[in-house]
Amino acid sequence: MGDIMGSQIYEIENLESARKYLTQTAEHIILSNPAGSTKYYGMRVIDYIFKTLKDEFPDKIDGVIVDAYDDYSALITAQQLGYDKIKYTAIDF
């Protein structure tokens, strides 16, 4: 986890552990995914997890940062899904 403008960054491992963390924390957080996770989950699954958590915990989630790492197809898919904060290797969009 990191810190951006007062909000903690929480890297989701999976939906179950993220729900558990969000239930227990009182902090506002920014969701992100681990580098490389778009290759084994796929960007659409990451999107589903982000949207599910935002629906279930709207008062705790301040935003989302997609980490596409070196996965070009995840970068394009994230852009098409409307994400505006995307990390792609050394380039931030």
C-alpha positions as a Markdown table, in Angstrom:
| # | Residue | x | y | z |
|---|---|---|---|---|
| 1 | Met | 0.0 | 0.0 | 0.0 |
| 2 | Gly | 1.1 | 3.6 | -0.7 |
| 3 | Asp | -0.3 | 7.0 | -0.1 |
| 4 | Ile | -1.7 | 9.5 | -2.7 |
| 5 | Met | -3.3 | 12.8 | -1.5 |
| 6 | Gly | -4.2 | 11.3 | 1.9 |
| 7 | Ser | -5.7 | 8.1 | 0.6 |
| 8 | Gln | -4.1 | 4.7 | 1.0 |
| 9 | Ile | -3.5 | 2.6 | -2.1 |
| 10 | Tyr | -4.8 | -0.9 | -1.6 |
| 11 | Glu | -3.6 | -3.6 | -4.0 |
| 12 | Ile | -6.4 | -6.1 | -4.5 |
| 13 | Glu | -5.3 | -9.7 | -4.4 |
| 14 | Asn | -8.8 | -11.1 | -4.9 |
| 15 | Leu | -12.4 | -10.1 | -4.2 |
| 16 | Glu | -12.7 | -12.0 | -1.0 |
| 17 | Ser | -9.6 | -10.5 | 0.7 |
| 18 | Ala | -10.5 | -7.0 | -0.6 |
| 19 | Arg | -14.0 | -7.3 | 0.9 |
| 20 | Lys | -12.5 | -8.4 | 4.3 |
| 21 | Tyr | -10.0 | -5.5 | 4.3 |
| 22 | Leu | -12.6 | -2.9 | 3.3 |
| 23 | Thr | -15.0 | -4.1 | 6.0 |
| 24 | Gln | -12.3 | -3.8 | 8.7 |
| 25 | Thr | -10.8 | -0.4 | 7.7 |
| 26 | Ala | -12.2 | 3.0 | 8.4 |
| 27 | Glu | -9.8 | 4.7 | 5.9 |
| 28 | His | -10.5 | 6.0 | 2.5 |
| 29 | Ile | -8.6 | 4.1 | -0.1 |
| 30 | Ile | -7.6 | 4.0 | -3.8 |
| 31 | Leu | -7.9 | 0.6 | -5.4 |
| 32 | Ser | -5.1 | -0.8 | -7.6 |
| 33 | Asn | -4.2 | -4.2 | -8.9 |
| 34 | Pro | -0.8 | -5.9 | -8.6 |
| 35 | Ala | 1.6 | -5.4 | -11.5 |
| 36 | Gly | 1.2 | -8.3 | -13.9 |
| 37 | Ser | -2.2 | -9.4 | -12.6 |
| 38 | Thr | -3.9 | -8.3 | -15.8 |
| 39 | Lys | -2.1 | -11.2 | -17.5 |
| 40 | Tyr | -3.4 | -13.9 | -15.3 |
| 41 | Tyr | -6.8 | -12.4 | -14.3 |
| 42 | Gly | -7.5 | -10.3 | -17.5 |
| 43 | Met | -8.5 | -6.7 | -17.5 |
| 44 | Arg | -12.2 | -7.5 | -17.6 |
| 45 | Val | -12.0 | -9.5 | -14.4 |
| 46 | Ile | -10.0 | -6.7 | -12.7 |
| 47 | Asp | -12.7 | -4.3 | -13.9 |
| 48 | Tyr | -15.4 | -6.5 | -12.4 |
| 49 | Ile | -13.6 | -6.6 | -9.1 |
| 50 | Phe | -13.1 | -2.8 | -9.0 |
| 51 | Lys | -16.7 | -2.1 | -9.9 |
| 52 | Thr | -18.1 | -4.7 | -7.4 |
| 53 | Leu | -16.0 | -3.1 | -4.6 |
| 54 | Lys | -17.0 | 0.4 | -5.6 |
| 55 | Asp | -20.7 | -0.6 | -5.5 |
| 56 | Glu | -20.3 | -2.4 | -2.1 |
| 57 | Phe | -18.1 | 0.2 | -0.4 |
| 58 | Pro | -18.9 | 3.6 | -2.2 |
| 59 | Asp | -18.0 | 5.7 | 0.9 |
| 60 | Lys | -14.5 | 4.1 | 1.3 |
| 61 | Ile | -13.2 | 4.1 | -2.2 |
| 62 | Asp | -11.8 | 7.4 | -3.5 |
| 63 | Gly | -10.6 | 6.1 | -6.9 |
| 64 | Val | -8.9 | 3.4 | -9.0 |
| 65 | Ile | -5.4 | 3.1 | -10.5 |
| 66 | Val | -5.1 | 0.3 | -13.1 |
| 67 | Asp | -1.6 | -1.2 | -13.2 |
| 68 | Ala | -1.4 | -2.7 | -16.8 |
| 69 | Tyr | 2.4 | -3.2 | -16.3 |
| 70 | Asp | 3.6 | -4.4 | -19.7 |
| 71 | Asp | 0.3 | -5.8 | -20.9 |
| 72 | Tyr | -0.6 | -3.7 | -24.0 |
| 73 | Ser | -4.0 | -5.3 | -24.4 |
| 74 | Ala | -4.8 | -4.5 | -20.8 |
| 75 | Leu | -3.8 | -0.9 | -21.4 |
| 76 | Ile | -6.1 | -0.6 | -24.4 |
| 77 | Thr | -9.0 | -2.4 | -22.6 |
| 78 | Ala | -8.6 | -0.2 | -19.5 |
| 79 | Gln | -8.8 | 2.9 | -21.7 |
| 80 | Gln | -11.9 | 1.6 | -23.5 |
| 81 | Leu | -13.5 | 0.8 | -20.1 |
| 82 | Gly | -13.0 | 4.5 | -19.2 |
| 83 | Tyr | -10.2 | 4.3 | -16.7 |
| 84 | Asp | -8.1 | 7.5 | -16.6 |
| 85 | Lys | -5.4 | 6.6 | -14.2 |
| 86 | Ile | -3.4 | 3.8 | -15.8 |
| 87 | Lys | 0.2 | 2.7 | -15.1 |
| 88 | Tyr | 1.9 | 1.1 | -18.1 |
| 89 | Thr | 5.6 | 0.1 | -17.6 |
| 90 | Ala | 7.3 | 3.5 | -17.1 |
| 91 | Ile | 4.5 | 5.5 | -18.7 |
| 92 | Asp | 1.5 | 6.9 | -16.6 |
| 93 | Phe | -1.6 | 7.8 | -18.6 |
